[in-house]
Amino acid sequence: MNKISLMGASSSNSMCNDVVSPVSHAPIHAKKDWQIGGALLSTLLVHLGYKLKQALNTKQQHEASTRSKDNHDPCG
């Protein structure tokens, strides 16, 4: 059999081979936009995580100082 007869043969998997992901044929500028958007999102999440860590550390320090003041009550 030659290639032409093999390609012309009908099979149930022939439709699967024709399906292509839309992302693979996206214009180059669209891919760059997604990459830039992903980088910005990543940077934002890192920044928010840092701010959250700062806020939790400040809260823990405040609670620790409040507890130490309560434990050293001179009137008690």
C-alpha positions in Angstrom: 0.0 0.0 0.0 1.2 3.5 -0.7 0.7 6.6 1.5 -2.2 7.8 -0.5 -4.3 4.7 0.1 -3.4 4.7 3.8 -4.4 8.4 4.2 -7.6 7.8 2.3 -8.6 4.9 4.6 -11.4 5.8 7.0 -10.9 5.1 10.6 -12.6 6.2 13.8 -9.4 7.9 15.0 -9.1 10.1 11.9 -11.2 12.8 13.5 -9.0 12.8 16.6 -5.9 13.6 14.5 -7.6 16.6 12.9 -8.4 18.2 16.3 -5.8 20.8 17.2 -5.6 22.8 20.4 -6.6 26.4 19.7 -3.7 27.6 21.9 -1.1 26.0 19.6 -2.3 28.2 16.6 -2.8 31.4 18.6 -1.1 34.5 17.2 2.3 35.2 18.6 1.1 38.4 20.3 -1.7 36.5 22.1 0.9 34.1 23.5 3.0 37.0 24.7 0.0 38.7 26.3 -0.7 35.5 28.3 3.0 35.3 29.3 3.0 38.9 30.5 -0.4 38.4 32.2 1.0 35.3 34.0 4.1 37.1 35.1 2.0 40.0 36.5 -0.3 37.7 38.3 2.6 35.8 39.8 4.2 39.1 40.9 1.0 40.2 42.5 0.5 36.9 44.4 4.0 37.1 45.7 3.5 40.7 46.8 0.2 39.8 48.5 1.7 36.8 50.2 4.5 39.1 51.6 2.0 41.6 52.9 -0.1 38.9 54.5 3.0 37.5 56.2 3.9 40.9 57.5 0.3 41.4 58.8 0.3 38.0 60.6 3.8 38.7 62.1 2.6 42.1 63.4 -0.5 40.6 64.9 1.5 37.8 66.6 4.0 40.3 68.0 1.1 42.5 69.3 -0.6 39.5 71.0 2.7 38.4 72.5 3.4 41.8 74.0 -0.1 42.0 75.3 0.2 38.6 77.0 3.6 39.5 78.5 2.1 42.7 80.0 -0.8 40.7 81.5 1.6 38.2 83.1 3.7 40.9 84.7 0.9 42.6 86.6 2.4 44.2 89.7 -0.9 44.4 91.5 -1.7 40.7 91.1 
